[in-house]
Amino acid sequence: MTAPDIRLIAADMDGTLLDGDGRVPDSFWPLLERLHARGIAFAPASGRQLATLQRLFGEADLPYIAENGTYVVRGGAEVSSDTLAPDAVASVVARTRALVADGRLRAGVVVCGKRSAYVEDTGPAFLDEVRKYYAKLAVVDDLLGVDDQVLKLAIYDVDGGETHTAPAMADLAETHQLVVSGAHWVDIMNPDVNKGRALRALQSALGVTAAQTAAFGDYLNDVEMLEAAHWSYAMAEAHADVVAVARYRAPSNADAGVVQAIERLLA
């Protein structure tokens, strides 16, 4: 059987490529060399910040789909970006503050800019969680005074993003993209912004088709990305909605499932 003509592979990070400790599996690095030798591009595709992804992959020359698709970079040059209007940022920040003050949420908001991420909440538990995903992070007195192009807003909900923050912010879905991006995270972006749209922008930049693309994901912010790739894989522990759109299944991220599945594709 002839191996498929794969030219681009996009993979989510948390719950997908990364193991349970948030590390890239050791078996990935020799595989990445083989991909490069075959002319296959590998693109990390994550809700994480660009700087965080670059730190994870060190000196590797990769295209990146960062901040849930709001920022796509290749070779150090911007492929696409989509920034929020300042009034939208101010509205969500003020609303989150009010919900927390009323005791309706136990949450903190991260303003995700092109240059850095910004927080005003200095609680140690919140900062520890935020630092996992944002290598460039600034603590400011007032998020409303941030001077940066804002790609997205990320709300960390101690009690669960899908069950608390998402319902509390549900009306925003009428004007913005409201995505549950993890067990505790909800991302707010411009309408129609997602990893799928970002993957299509990268496909166009590379001259690659959906039939030549593989994608791996596990959570709701990965759905559109899987729809943009013919070779779409849901991880073993993926959300049911992700499983529903994926053509294939990959083993658990705890077992380097992305590496295993790519090895089979290359065979």
Secondary structure, DSSP 8 states (H G I E B T S, - for coil): -------EEEE-IIIIIS-TTS---TTHHHHHHHHHHTT-EEEEB-SS-HHHHHHHHTT----EEEGGGTEEEETTEEEEE----HHHHHHHHHHHHHHHHTTS--EEEEEEESS-EEE----HHHHHHHHTT-SSEEE-S-GGG--S-EEEEEEEETT-IIIIIHHHTGGGGGTSEEEE-SSSEEEEESTT-SHHHHHHHHHHHHT--GGGEEEEE-SGGGHHHHHT-SEEEEETT--HHHHHH-SEEE--GGGTHHHHHHHHHH-
